[in-house]
Amino acid sequence: MRLETMSPNPVWSADAYGETVETLRAADDVTYKVWGGDWCKDCRAQLPDFAAALRAADVPDERIEDFPVEKDEDGNKVGPGVEEYGVEYIPTIVVERGGEELVRFVESEDVPAAVYVADALRALD
């Protein structure tokens, strides 16, 4: 992982998010693509908990790809895959199966990123 913000939060409680962790664990055929910036306050607030949830779910590192995003002189987001995936806001998390996008979390929701992703994955079943 290249993003410091994808270092798991050491005080995140898997026990408090049991259903989320189990859903992420059961989704053993998906890849998580994460765009963020260590400079971004939303990323610093959300991605460590998301990374902790993935760790608690025993998601192997080879199924987690993180992409650092910077801003250019005009304030546009730039970085690997930004244009290809249409990333405008960060954090952006794309969950794929076999190259097909299943779930997309963008910047913020009413629930933490891990909960949002797990709920969306459950809704697909």
DRENVEXTI-132292 format. One line per 2 residues: for each residue x, y, z of C-alpha. Coordinates in Angstrom, 1 decimal. Layout:
X/Y/Z ~ ...
//
This chain:
0.0/0.0/0.0 ~ 1.2/3.4/-0.9
-1.2/5.6/1.0 ~ -0.4/6.2/4.7
-4.1/6.8/5.2 ~ -4.7/3.1/4.4
-2.8/2.1/7.5 ~ -5.4/0.4/9.7
-6.7/2.3/12.7 ~ -5.3/0.3/15.6
-8.3/1.2/17.9 ~ -11.0/0.3/15.4
-13.3/-2.3/17.0 ~ -14.2/-5.3/14.7
-16.6/-6.4/17.5 ~ -18.7/-3.3/17.0
-19.0/-4.1/13.2 ~ -19.4/-7.8/13.2
-21.9/-8.0/10.3 ~ -19.7/-5.7/8.2
-16.6/-7.7/8.8 ~ -18.4/-11.0/8.0
-19.7/-9.5/4.7 ~ -16.3/-8.3/3.7
-14.8/-11.7/4.6 ~ -17.5/-13.6/2.6
-16.8/-11.4/-0.5 ~ -13.7/-13.3/-1.3
-13.8/-12.8/-5.0 ~ -13.7/-9.0/-5.1
-11.0/-6.4/-5.5 ~ -11.0/-3.1/-3.6
-9.6/-0.1/-5.4 ~ -9.1/3.0/-3.2
-8.2/6.5/-4.3 ~ -7.2/8.9/-1.6
-4.6/11.5/-0.5 ~ -2.7/11.6/2.7
-3.3/15.4/2.5 ~ -7.1/15.0/2.4
-9.0/15.3/5.7 ~ -11.9/13.1/4.5
-9.4/10.4/3.6 ~ -7.5/10.7/6.9
-10.9/10.4/8.7 ~ -12.3/7.5/6.8
-9.6/5.3/5.2 ~ -7.9/4.1/8.4
-11.1/2.6/9.6 ~ -11.9/1.1/6.2
-8.4/-0.5/6.2 ~ -9.0/-1.8/9.7
-12.2/-3.4/8.5 ~ -10.5/-5.1/5.6
-7.7/-6.4/7.9 ~ -10.3/-7.7/10.4
-12.0/-9.5/7.5 ~ -8.7/-11.1/6.5
-8.8/-9.5/3.0 ~ -5.4/-10.2/1.5
-3.2/-7.3/0.4 ~ -3.2/-8.5/-3.2
-7.0/-7.7/-3.4 ~ -6.5/-4.2/-2.2
-5.1/-1.5/-4.6 ~ -4.6/2.0/-3.4
-3.9/4.9/-5.6 ~ -2.4/8.2/-4.4
-4.2/11.3/-5.6 ~ -2.7/14.8/-5.9
-4.1/18.1/-7.1 ~ -2.7/19.8/-10.1
-2.1/23.6/-10.4 ~ -5.8/24.1/-11.3
-7.0/22.0/-8.3 ~ -8.0/19.0/-10.4
-7.4/15.5/-9.0 ~ -4.6/13.7/-10.7
-3.1/10.2/-10.3 ~ -3.2/6.6/-11.5
-6.7/5.6/-12.7 ~ -8.3/9.0/-11.9
-9.5/9.6/-15.4 ~ -10.2/6.0/-16.3
-12.5/5.6/-13.2 ~ -13.9/9.1/-13.2
-12.6/9.9/-9.7 ~ -13.6/13.5/-8.8
-13.8/13.3/-5.0 ~ -11.8/11.4/-2.5
-11.8/9.0/-0.9 ~ -13.3/6.9/-3.7
-13.6/3.2/-3.2 ~ -14.5/0.9/-6.1
-15.3/-2.7/-5.5 ~ -14.9/-4.9/-8.6
-15.5/-8.6/-9.4 ~ -13.8/-9.8/-12.6
-13.3/-6.2/-13.8 ~ -16.9/-5.3/-13.3
-17.7/-2.5/-10.9 ~ -20.1/-3.6/-8.2
-20.0/-0.8/-5.6 ~ -18.7/2.7/-5.4
-18.2/4.8/-2.3 ~ -17.5/8.4/-3.0
-16.2/10.9/-0.3 ~ -18.9/10.5/2.3
-22.1/8.8/3.2 ~ -24.4/8.6/6.3
-22.4/5.5/7.4 ~ -18.7/4.7/7.5
-17.1/3.5/4.2 ~ -16.8/-0.2/5.4
-20.5/-0.3/6.4 ~ -21.6/1.3/3.1
-19.5/-1.1/1.1 ~ -20.7/-4.2/3.1
-24.4/-3.1/2.9 ~ -24.1/-2.6/-0.9
-22.4/-6.0/-1.3 ~ -25.2/-7.7/0.7
-27.8/-5.9/-1.4 ~ -26.3/-7.6/-4.5
-27.0/-11.1/-3.1
//
